[in-house]
Amino acid sequence: MPCPNFPYLPLPPPLLAGLSADELSAFWQAGYDQPVRRARQLFPTQPPGYVAATRALGRIALARACALDELLAGHPRRAAAHLATCAQRYPHLPAYARWPAAAND
């Protein structure tokens, strides 16, 4: 959904860093079950590659959820491996699907 005051401006990309493991899993599931519908919700202006970007965001969300679960289970090395996956995939996102750098810290 676009910004209410400026309908031609899309919302910023979802900030995955602030979500719980359950919320991250739900984010991935929504994109997995209905990728085009979810992509249109995230990117209403439908920029080039928006469905692929939605799938990529979902994979990052799932890896982050796994990392959080591993941390809770007391496996920091496994969590670090999942976070490394996130870090490897993030640069391949299109610019419109990336969140601000400060939010990633």
PyMOL commands that set and color helices and strands:
alter all, ss='L'
color gray80, all
select helices_A, chain A and resi 16-18+21-33+35-42+50-72+76-92+95-97+101-104
alter helices_A, ss='H'
color red, helices_A
deselect
rebuild
show_as cartoon
